[in-house]
Amino acid sequence: MKPDLRVRIGGLELANPVGLASGTFGYGSEYEDLVDVDRIGALYTKAVTISPRPGNRPPRIVETPSGMLNSIGLANPGIEAFIAEKLPALRARRCAVFVNVAGSTEEEYLEVVERIESAGGVDGYEINVSCPNVRHGGLAFGTDPAQIERLTRALRDRTRRPLIVKLTPNVTDIGSIAKAAEAGGADAVSCINTLVGMVIDPSKARPVLAMGSGGLSGPAIRPVGVACCYKAARAVRIPVIGLGGIVRAEDALQYLLAGAKAVQVGTGTFVDPRCAISVLEGIAAWMEARGLARIDDIAALLRD
């Protein structure tokens, strides 16, 4: 018997647990000639902000052992262009579409969501709380449980669509951050966003990235991601979506065994555009071989 791969985030049912992570797959159309995007459970768009952002100056990507360091700077065309140029194609997607939302103030997050709510055509939101809050000394929203709960509650008041808070690993206790998102009304949390890292060129005695540091992703961070997912899943009742270093089905299964209800594939797409499809097929084959009926059955196998 074929396993039932469906998962539920809030009131939304996804066809399967595999998503395409924000910032690694554009808006989906960029990969249409290479992969059937609609086979995936969910597409998480590139971050959307109020105003257009050109991003950081180059160089802003560098390879690292088993990973990648990036300092893109949330480059995007802004909410006006997103609605006019990107949203029509996203509305036609058969897979679920979550818009990744970013901002420098609470008001900016709220305005992006309100504008998209008015336009319609998406299934939910993933809130990027790794952004610096300019009203509170530049500390990231996601490092302060009080800020997380307040922002999530304010967003919850603006939409009935599924609301996912994307957690940063650059905190002492990710469980307390996940609880704050849940208390604010989030339908799920995704973890983890990138880790802070730096590469220095010894020949030039200077950082390789123009901005100095950047976000580390790829297989190198997977053990951190799995541990964070494990902690978050035991801290909250809402679904946890695991990401960080998934390039094979076995990687995704680590997250699902740790308690995640769904996963996202990100940096692996740069190596193989069909990576997410391979991960999905591998999960299904693994479940079928073990006679597992539903995704929720995977976490029950973990022996602590």
N, C-alpha and C positions, 0 to 999 in steps of 0.2 A: 504494500500500500504506500502511495506517495504521501510524504509528510505534508501537513498543513503549515505553510510558511507565513501565514498572515499574522500581523502584529497590530496592536492598537495603541495609538498615542492620543490621549484625550478622547474626543468623540470621532476620531478619524481612524479608519482601518487602512493599513498599508498592505500591499499584495505580498511583500516579503520584507525581511529585516535589514536588507542591505541598502545603504544610501551612499550618495556621492558627496563628499565633504566640501563645505564652502571654501572658495578661494582656490580650488584645485581643478575645477571643471567648468569654470566660467558660468554661463547661463544655459548650458546644455547643447546649444546649437553648434558650438565650436567643435564638438566631437561627433556630430551626426553621421559623417561619412565613415567613421571608424567603429562605432558601437551603437547598438540599439538601446538608447537611453531609457526607453519606456519599459524595458525588462527589469529595471531597477526599482526598488521599493520607493525611494524618495530622492529627489534632487534638492540639495541645499545650495542656494545661489551664492554667488560672490556677494560680499558685503555691500549694503546700500546705505548711503548717508544722505543727509539733507542736501548738501552742496556737492558739486563735482569735486573730485580729489585726483590730482595728477599722480599722487604717490610719491614715495621717496626717490631721491636721485640715485642713479646707478653708480656702481654695481649694487644690486639688491638681492641677488641669489648666489649662493655658493654651495657646492657639494661638500659633504662631510662624510666620515666613515659611517656607512649604513644609514645615511640620512641627508638632509638638506637644511640649510639655514636661509631664511628669507626675511627681507625687510621691505615688503612691497608698499606698506603704508596705506592700506585700504583704498588703493586706486579704484575709482568707479565713476560713472558719469553723473551721479546724483539722482535724486528722486524724480525730478521732472523727466529726464531722459530715460530713466528706468521704466516709468509708466508708459511713455510714448514709444520707446524702441524695443524694450525687452519683454514687457508684460504680455503683449499679444501672442508671442510664440510660446511663452510659458503657460498661458491659458489653454493651449492646445495639447499640452502634455497629458499622457494617460497615467504616468506615475505621479505620486504626490509631489507638490512643490512647496518648499519652505523658503521664505525669504530671510536671509541673514541680515540683521539690522545692527547698525553701529552708530555711535554718536559720542560727542564730547560732553554733553549735558543730558540730564533726564529729559528736558524739553525736546531735544533733538530726536531721541529715541521715540518719544510719543508722537512727534509730528510725522516721522516716517511711517509708523504704523497707521496713524489716522489717514494719511494720504492713500496708502495701499488699501485700507479698509473701504474707502470711498470708491476706489477704482475697481476693487474686487478681482477675482480670478486666480487667487492663490489659496493653498490649503492651510498654511500656518506660518509661524515665525520662529526663527532661531535667533536668540538675542546674544550678541557678542559682548560680553561684559569684561573682556580683557582691555577695553579702551580706557585711556586715562580720563578721569573726571576733572575737568578744568576748574570746576567750582569747589573742589575739595583737594587742592594742592597737587593735582596730577596723579594721585593714586588711582590704580585701576578700580573700576566699579566692583569687579569680581573678587577683590581681596577683603572686602568689608561686608559681613553678613547683614548689617543694618541697611547699607545701601542696596544690596541685592534684593532684600525683601521689599524695600520701599519702591524700587524701580519696577520689580515684577508686579507688585500690587497695582501700581499706576497703569502698567500695560494691560493687566488683566481687566481693568475697568474699560479699556478701549476696544477689546476684541473678545469674541467667543471662540475664535479659531484656536487650534492647538498652539500653545506657547511653550517653547523649549528654551531653557537658559543654558548657554554654552560655558562651561566652567573652566577657569584657568588652573593649571597645576601649580602655579607659583604662589602657593599658600601653605600655611602650616597644617590646617585641618580641612580637607576638602569636604568631609562629611558635614561640618557645620555650615559651609557655604551651600551645599545641596539642600540642607534643611531650610535655610533661609529662602531659597527659591521656591521650595514646596509651600512654605508658610505664606508666601506672597501670591500663590495661586498658579504656579507653573504646572503644566501638564507633564513635563519631563525635563530631565537635564541631560546634556551631552558632555562627555568628558573623555579625553582632555583636549584643550587647545594646546598650542605649541609651548615648549619650554624656552626660557631665555638662554641664548648661547652666543658665543663669539669665536671667530676665527681670525688669527693674526698671521700675516705674511712676514716670516722672519727676514726675508731678503729686503723688504721695504720697511720693516719695523713699524707696521701700521695695520689696523684692522682691514680685512678684505672688503667687508660691507661698508658702503659710504657712511651709513649711520652708526657704525661701530658694532652694535649687537643686533640680533634678530631672533626670529622664532625657529627653534629646532624641531623638525618633524622627521618622519620616516621610521624604519625598523629600530633604530637606536633608542627611541623613546617608548617602545612598546611595553617593556616591563613596568615602567612608571605609569603608563596609561592603564594597564590591567590592574595594578594595585589601587589606583585612584577609583577605578570603576567598582572594584570589590568593596572599597570603603563607602562609596556613595550609595551603592545598591543596598547596603545594610543600614544606612542612615535614613533612607526615605522609602515611602510606599509608592511613589510615582515611578514610571519607567526611567531607566538609565540607558542612554545610547552611548556605546563605547567607540572610541576612535583613537588612533595614534599608532602608526607603524603596521597597519594591516596591509599585507601584500599577498597573502595566501589564505585559504579557508581555515587552515590550522590556527592562524593568527586571530581571525574573527572568532573562532570557537573558544579561544582563551577568554575573550571578553564575555561571550555568552555563558560560559561556565562560571565566570566571576559574578554573574548576576545581571548583565546587560540584556535588554529586551530586543535591541537592534544595534547595528553597527554602521560606521561610515568608513569609506575608503577614500583616502586623500592622495598623499605623495606617491603611492603605488601607481596611480594613473599616469604619472609622468614617465614611468618606466614601461608600462603596458596599458594602453587605453582601455583594454578589455579586462583589466584587473578585477573590477567590481563584479563583472559577469562570472569570471572564474571563481571568485570567492562565493558567490551565490550558488553556483552549481556544486561546489565542493561541500558547502553546508548541507545542501539537500541530499547529496550522496552519503555523507557521514551519518545523517539522521536516519536515512533509509536503511543503511547497513546495520543500524542498532535498533531498528523497529520503533523509533521515536515518532510520535504522532504530531506533536506541536513544538514550537520554539521554546515555550516555557518548560518543556521537559528537560531541556539541556542543563539548565542551572541546577536542577535537582540531582544531577549526577555528581556534582562536586563533593569531594571528601576533604573537609577542612582538617 
